[in-house]
């Protein structure tokens, strides 16, 4: 049996006043702000934690696939279809 995985593009803004998901931008990427600075992977870790909490899944199911040092990132989520992912993040 194969596990369900979905991917989403994220535009991350570190050093924000609070952790929040803002919705989609013009390019279709999910806009996310985190308080953590982009130092030693802190912002990436905060992103993974925020997405896992918002989606109601364990942190280990959220993986940063690419963009570790860029603002635009690709995140892979195990256990959710693309529709479930979109519903939980964008259309709550």
Kinemage of the C-alpha trace (Angstrom):
@kinemage 1
@onewidth
@group {chain A} dominant
@subgroup {mainchain}
@vectorlist {calphas} color= white
{ca unk a 1} P 0.000 0.000 0.000
{ca unk a 2} L 1.340 3.416 -0.893
{ca unk a 3} L 1.090 6.319 1.489
{ca unk a 4} L -0.563 9.563 0.468
{ca unk a 5} L 1.754 12.544 0.069
{ca unk a 6} L 1.024 16.048 -1.125
{ca unk a 7} L 3.252 19.022 -1.857
{ca unk a 8} L 2.697 22.722 -1.433
{ca unk a 9} L 4.818 25.754 -2.305
{ca unk a 10} L 5.376 28.148 0.596
{ca unk a 11} L 6.623 31.740 0.583
{ca unk a 12} L 8.163 32.208 4.033
{ca unk a 13} L 8.727 35.507 5.817
{ca unk a 14} L 10.991 35.106 8.857
{ca unk a 15} L 11.313 37.596 11.754
{ca unk a 16} L 7.600 38.463 11.710
{ca unk a 17} L 5.702 39.749 14.721
{ca unk a 18} L 3.830 36.426 15.015
{ca unk a 19} L 3.467 32.985 13.455
{ca unk a 20} L 0.599 32.958 10.960
{ca unk a 21} L -0.650 31.582 7.654
{ca unk a 22} L -1.867 34.364 5.370
{ca unk a 23} L -3.312 32.481 2.382
{ca unk a 24} L -2.182 32.257 -1.226
{ca unk a 25} L -0.178 34.892 -3.082
{ca unk a 26} L -0.470 35.804 -6.778
{ca unk a 27} L 1.823 32.915 -7.798
{ca unk a 28} L -0.259 30.368 -5.881
{ca unk a 29} L 2.241 29.894 -3.044
{ca unk a 30} L 1.046 29.736 0.557
{ca unk a 31} L 2.200 32.874 2.413
{ca unk a 32} L 3.485 32.116 5.905
{ca unk a 33} L 5.090 34.339 8.546
{ca unk a 34} L 7.149 33.054 11.477
{ca unk a 35} L 8.798 34.865 14.376
{ca unk a 36} L 12.017 32.845 14.115
{ca unk a 37} L 15.051 34.324 12.319
{ca unk a 38} L 16.519 32.621 9.234
{ca unk a 39} L 19.554 31.426 11.220
{ca unk a 40} L 20.639 27.790 11.619
{ca unk a 41} L 17.337 26.544 10.189
{ca unk a 42} L 15.235 28.169 12.931
{ca unk a 43} L 12.717 29.669 10.496
{ca unk a 44} L 12.377 26.358 8.640
{ca unk a 45} L 11.778 24.514 11.923
{ca unk a 46} L 9.157 27.088 12.943
{ca unk a 47} L 7.473 26.648 9.551
{ca unk a 48} L 7.308 22.859 9.946
{ca unk a 49} L 5.908 23.203 13.481
{ca unk a 50} L 3.270 25.744 12.416
{ca unk a 51} L 2.120 23.651 9.446
{ca unk a 52} L 1.948 20.450 11.522
{ca unk a 53} L -0.059 22.184 14.257
{ca unk a 54} L -2.440 23.818 11.761
{ca unk a 55} L -2.953 20.564 9.847
{ca unk a 56} L -3.430 18.536 13.021
{ca unk a 57} L -0.684 16.044 12.164
{ca unk a 58} L 2.640 15.068 13.721
{ca unk a 59} L 5.695 17.157 12.912
{ca unk a 60} L 7.452 14.168 11.328
{ca unk a 61} L 4.822 14.109 8.572
{ca unk a 62} L 5.895 17.548 7.315
{ca unk a 63} L 9.138 17.652 5.320
{ca unk a 64} L 11.027 20.519 3.716
{ca unk a 65} L 11.825 19.164 0.229
{ca unk a 66} L 13.610 22.178 -1.262
{ca unk a 67} L 14.398 25.811 -0.547
{ca unk a 68} L 16.186 25.446 2.789
{ca unk a 69} L 17.982 28.771 2.304
{ca unk a 70} L 15.397 30.494 0.073
{ca unk a 71} L 12.130 32.244 0.836
{ca unk a 72} L 10.246 29.979 -1.572
{ca unk a 73} L 10.079 26.419 -0.275
{ca unk a 74} L 8.456 23.155 -1.270
{ca unk a 75} L 6.878 21.258 1.602
{ca unk a 76} L 5.764 17.633 1.438
{ca unk a 77} L 3.023 16.406 3.746
{ca unk a 78} L 2.405 12.712 4.389
{ca unk a 79} L -1.055 11.372 5.076
{ca unk a 80} L -3.131 14.119 3.439
{ca unk a 81} L -4.432 14.463 -0.105
{ca unk a 82} L -3.984 17.740 -1.971
{ca unk a 83} L -7.662 18.547 -1.344
{ca unk a 84} L -7.353 17.908 2.411
{ca unk a 85} L -4.177 19.973 2.532
{ca unk a 86} L -5.814 22.915 0.777
{ca unk a 87} L -8.968 22.668 2.903
{ca unk a 88} L -7.087 22.681 6.203
{ca unk a 89} L -4.633 25.458 5.277
{ca unk a 90} L -6.496 27.802 2.970
{ca unk a 91} L -10.237 27.217 3.277
{ca unk a 92} L -10.809 26.485 6.988
